Amino acid sequence: MEEQAPVLVVGGSLVGLTASLLLARRGVRHIVVERHRGTAIHPRAAAFHQRTLEIYRSAGVQAAVEQAAEREFVQNGAIMAVDALGGRELAWFYRSVNEGVEALSPARRLFITQIGLEPVLREQAAALGADLRYATEMTGFTQDEDGVTAVLRPRDGGEERRVRARYMIAADGAHSPVRRALGIPMAGRGDFAQCFTIYFRSDVRALLRGRNLSVVYVNQPGLLAFFRFSITADAGFLAVFRTADGPGAGSDPERCAALVRAALGAGEDHPVAIENVQTWTAAADTAAAFRKGRVFLAGDAAHTMPPTGGFGGNTGVADVHNLAWKLALVLDGTAGEALLDSYDAERRPIAALTVEQAYRRYVERVDPTLPSHDLEPNLADTAIELGAVHRSGAVIADDVDDGARVEGPEQPSGRPGTRLPHLWIERDGIRLSTLDLAGDRFVLLAGPDGRGWMAAAGRLGLVAQAIGEAGFRAATGLAGEGALLLRPDGVIGWRSRGAAADPDAVLAEVLRRLSRGLTSQD
């Protein structure tokens, strides 16, 4: 049997489900295939950044995600290092993960596991018409100039199906069969630790001593690991990076219980019940290309990084957020195929930077014995999370490029290629973030005196808004007569600091270039 869909998404975990939700909201018909029988059953990827929550806000699920997070964790906890939970405090990386960042975004950092998050994404994507097929694996695919043909097999029996799609998103994990079939290599630090995660039940309330701790690094001569605990403080997991007796310790339940007690700083009689153990490899690599033909890599298929900083899942969500609107505009004929080239041009440098920052944090927080002579300069978390500078044919620069890879969101420039700075504004009695003004197409935002730009936008069929609130011009670098074009992902695509003699001609040319993904050489 053969069927057709504009987009096939391979992998239905965090990144695949986010891709599905974003495509469904834009009316893009697609199929998601996931070999597992349902959403996550192990509590991975608990730390989610402000930018990720902004993306879920744009998809209409921020409130549902926050509610699910509150059911799993006490929010605004600390990130710290100890020799044991009940022992000495060695370092505090955050006293509260949201301290000092509240004004940067309409969303806050959250702790929620994939167990809590994925059902929210699945339910909303399905409600919007997504075709989600669990217990289904892709056994092979081919591609040509016009699309991808994939063979799907139900794991519980049934007839194989051939799906013909114009594009495919590979969100199939760190060992991505799709990436390997495409022959795309990974480059970076490689594998540097054979790890395992111990899921356990144990009452740790007395050892917590009233502290609200979201992530607890444990540094002992024979044990490098980190804890996360449930909201009831009677269960959690210990992610073990290194032990004195090697990764094989993860196969012995009694040894695992002893490791948990050692990390807790509890006596041999402290009750610990081991529920599960999962092995994994710590690596820091980026794919040499995020696209080959009509196939796009996203999430762990495109980059692998250690969990220090919680960057992995967040980077994957940012990948598909960047890609979904471009696919939607190309598929409906609004944009040209060249726009899709901007996905690799924008996301791969940002991902490579983030991989290196996660590795640096691993060396500093977990294992200083690893090579550290060539570490990237340390960047602020807020700059990594909110300050990426995008460069591609989908951005028209207006200044000499200084080569900056990120900028601090605390002092935004409004330069094209950066996320629109967040400011609270009021429209029709409703409090909005400036980020809420992004739409399914490009949106023009003008200064209070930008009437020429507003009129030109109206004649071109663009949605336009005049922003007169204090701080907007300072945050975006605009004069009162200036304007900018906001991409559907909330990134500034173009800016004119002031007025123009012929705003219609200027704006028409800008739209043509951005929607066609044209570089300055085209």
Secondary structure, DSSP 8 states (H G I E B T S, - for coil): -EEEEEEEEE--SHHHHHHHHHHHHTT--EEEE-SSSSS--S----EE-HHHHHHHHHTT-HHHHHHHHHHH--SS-EEEEESSTTS-EEEEEESSTTTTTGGG-SS--EE--HHHHHHHHHHHHHHTT-EEE-SEEEEEEEE-SS-EEEEEEETTS---EEEEEEEEEE---TT-HHHHHHT--EEEEEEEEEEEEEEEE---HHHHTT--EEEEEEEETTEEEEEEE-TTSSEEEEEEEEETT-GGGGG-HHHHHHHHHHHHT--TTS--EEEEEEEEEEEEEEES-SEETTEEE-GGGTEE--STTSHHHHHHHHHHHHHHHHHHHHHTTSS-GGGGHHHHHHHHHHHHHHHHHHHHHHHHHT-TTS--TT------HHHHHH-B---STT----S-----SB--TTS----TTSB----EEEETTEEEEGGGG--SS-EEEE-TT-HHHHHHHHHTT-EEEE--STTHHHHHT--TT-EEEE-TTSBEEEEESS--S-HHHHHHHHHHHHHHT--TT-
